[in-house]
């Protein structure tokens, strides 16, 4: 079933997961490119990925980021593409800034979690480099801090990101806080593992963007293990099209 034009579904194709969690988790640039192409063909309108080193661990270093972005660009020209800036991948705020400054093959956007150290400075760097900023909001404190900042008006997307214990009530609370900020950025809602599919459906009910992929869930709605990102995207398109 082709996706409804009203559905904005992004594919998050690997996340911080490691290859021991799923045999088809994409790690190498070639694998990332293949999964990005498959997810797009299944209905994803954009892709978010975590470039990784040879050990399958998230990396922000220019060599890994440049190679991953170049591979996906070659495989799916024109597909909106984003990467992580997760603090866990380089847990020093200054080193993280220097790494991002060194990227030479640029994605279209990058995600940053507002509660992480140095995120406002990193957001400004991304904007100076011409990249879109996807801000991740994990809790009410982060939502209120982001809303009070001058960067709230300059983000390309606001992601409400809930953990495995996330629920609809928490999602609605954060949606209200983010909406009240008056940012022009669209809002995306997603969950993780147990909360992934219920919150994806709730995003459809609330009319906001959402995402799916092996970062958020390795299982299909029926509990079976997904073969890969294309299967997850297809299942999400089906749910959101009902």
C-alpha positions in Angstrom: 0.0 0.0 0.0 1.5 3.4 -0.9 1.8 5.8 2.0 -0.8 8.5 2.3 0.5 12.0 1.3 -0.6 13.1 4.7 1.8 10.7 6.4 5.4 11.9 7.2 7.3 8.8 8.2 11.0 8.9 8.7 13.2 5.8 8.9 15.7 5.5 11.8 17.7 2.6 10.3 20.1 1.5 13.1 20.4 3.8 16.1 22.9 3.0 18.9 22.2 -0.7 18.6 25.1 -3.0 17.9 25.2 -6.0 15.4 24.8 -8.6 18.2 21.2 -7.4 18.6 20.1 -8.2 15.1 22.0 -10.0 12.2 20.8 -7.4 9.7 21.5 -4.2 11.6 23.3 -1.9 9.1 26.8 -0.9 10.2 29.0 -0.4 7.2 28.5 2.5 4.7 27.3 -0.1 2.1 24.8 -1.6 4.5 23.5 1.8 5.6 23.0 2.7 1.9 21.2 -0.5 1.2 18.9 -0.1 4.2 18.2 3.5 3.4 17.2 2.7 -0.1 15.0 -0.2 1.1 13.3 2.0 3.7 12.7 4.7 1.2 11.2 2.3 -1.3 8.9 1.0 1.4 7.5 4.5 2.1 10.0 6.4 4.3 10.3 10.1 3.3 13.6 10.7 5.1 16.3 8.6 6.8 18.1 9.1 10.1 21.2 7.0 10.7 24.1 6.5 13.1 27.5 6.2 11.4 29.6 3.5 13.1 33.2 2.5 13.4 34.5 -1.0 12.4 33.4 -2.3 15.8 29.8 -1.3 15.1 29.8 1.5 17.7 28.4 4.9 17.0 30.9 7.5 15.7 30.9 11.2 15.1 34.4 11.3 13.6 34.6 12.8 10.2 36.0 9.7 8.5 33.0 7.5 9.5 30.4 10.2 9.0 31.7 11.2 5.6 31.8 7.6 4.3 28.3 6.8 5.6 26.7 10.0 4.2 28.5 9.6 0.8 27.3 6.0 0.4 23.7 6.9 1.1 23.9 9.9 -1.2 25.1 7.7 -4.0 22.5 5.0 -3.4 19.5 7.3 -2.9 20.2 10.8 -4.4 17.9 13.5 -3.1 16.6 11.5 -0.1 16.6 13.8 3.0 19.3 12.4 5.2 20.2 13.0 8.8 22.7 11.7 11.3 23.1 11.6 15.1 25.2 13.8 17.3 24.5 11.7 20.4 26.7 12.6 23.3 27.4 9.0 24.1 29.3 8.7 20.8 31.8 11.4 21.9 31.3 12.4 25.5 33.2 15.6 25.5 31.3 18.7 24.4 34.4 20.4 22.8 35.5 17.2 21.0 32.0 16.8 19.7 32.0 20.3 18.3 35.4 19.7 16.7 34.2 16.4 15.1 31.2 18.0 13.6 33.3 20.9 12.3 35.4 18.3 10.5 32.5 16.7 8.5 33.2 17.3 4.8 30.3 15.3 3.3 27.3 16.9 4.9 23.9 15.4 5.6 20.8 17.5 5.3 20.2 17.6 9.0 21.4 16.3 12.4 19.6 15.4 15.5 20.7 16.6 18.9 19.2 15.9 22.3 18.5 19.1 24.1 19.3 17.7 27.6 22.9 16.7 26.6 25.9 18.9 27.5 26.8 21.5 24.9 23.6 21.1 22.8 22.9 24.8 22.3 26.4 25.4 21.1 26.2 22.4 18.8 22.9 23.6 17.4 24.4 26.9 16.5 27.3 25.2 14.8 25.0 23.0 12.8 23.0 26.1 11.7 26.2 27.9 10.7 27.1 24.9 8.6 23.8 25.1 6.8 22.4 21.9 8.4 18.9 21.5 9.7 18.6 20.9 13.4 16.3 18.1 14.8 16.0 18.7 18.5 15.2 15.7 20.7 13.0 16.4 23.7 13.0 13.5 26.2 11.2 15.1 29.2 9.3 18.2 30.4 12.5 19.9 31.8 14.1 19.7 28.3 10.9 20.9 26.6 10.7 24.0 28.9 14.4 24.8 28.5 14.3 24.5 24.8 11.2 26.6 24.5 12.9 29.4 26.5 15.9 29.4 24.2 16.5 31.5 21.1 17.0 28.3 19.1 13.4 27.2 19.4 12.5 29.3 16.3 15.3 27.9 14.2 14.9 24.1 14.4 13.7 22.2 11.4 12.0 19.5 13.5 11.1 18.9 17.2 11.2 15.2 18.2 9.4 14.1 21.3 11.3 10.9 22.1 10.0 8.6 24.8 11.6 5.5 26.2 10.2 2.0 26.5 8.0 3.0 29.4 6.6 6.0 27.5 2.8 6.4 27.3 0.1 8.4 25.6 -0.4 10.7 28.6 3.3 11.7 28.7 3.3 12.2 25.0 0.3 14.5 25.2 1.9 16.5 28.0 5.1 17.0 26.0 3.1 17.8 22.8 1.3 20.6 24.7 4.6 22.0 26.0 6.3 22.0 22.6 3.2 23.4 20.8 3.0 26.2 23.3 6.5 27.3 22.4 5.2 28.6 19.0 8.1 27.1 17.0 7.4 26.8 13.3 9.1 23.4 13.3 6.9 20.3 12.7 6.7 17.9 15.6 7.6 14.2 15.5 6.6 11.7 18.1 8.1 8.3 18.6 8.7 5.6 21.2 11.2 2.8 21.8 10.7 -1.0 21.9 7.5 -1.6 24.0 6.2 1.9 23.5 7.2 2.2 19.8 4.0 0.9 18.1 1.5 2.5 20.5 3.1 5.9 20.2 3.5 5.6 16.4 -0.3 5.0 16.2 -0.9 7.9 18.6 1.2 10.2 16.4 -1.2 9.3 13.6 -4.1 10.2 15.8 -2.6 13.5 16.8 -1.6 14.3 13.2 2.1 14.7 13.9 5.1 13.2 12.2 6.6 9.9 13.3 9.3 7.5 12.6 10.1 3.8 12.6 13.2 1.6 12.1 15.6 -0.7 13.8 16.7 2.1 16.1 13.2 2.2 17.7 12.1 -1.4 17.4 13.3 -4.8 16.1 9.8 -6.2 16.3 6.8 -5.9 14.1 3.4 -5.0 15.6 2.6 -8.7 16.1 5.7 -9.2 18.1 7.7 -11.1 15.5 11.2 -10.1 14.7 11.4 -7.8 11.6 13.8 -8.9 8.8 14.9 -5.3 8.4 13.9 -1.7 8.1 11.8 -2.1 5.0 9.5 -4.5 6.9 9.1 -2.0 9.7 8.4 0.9 7.4 5.8 -1.2 5.5 4.1 -2.1 8.8 4.1 1.5 9.9 2.6 2.7 6.6 -0.1 0.1 6.9 -1.0 1.2 10.5 -1.0 4.9 9.6 -3.0 4.5 6.5 -6.0 2.9 8.3 
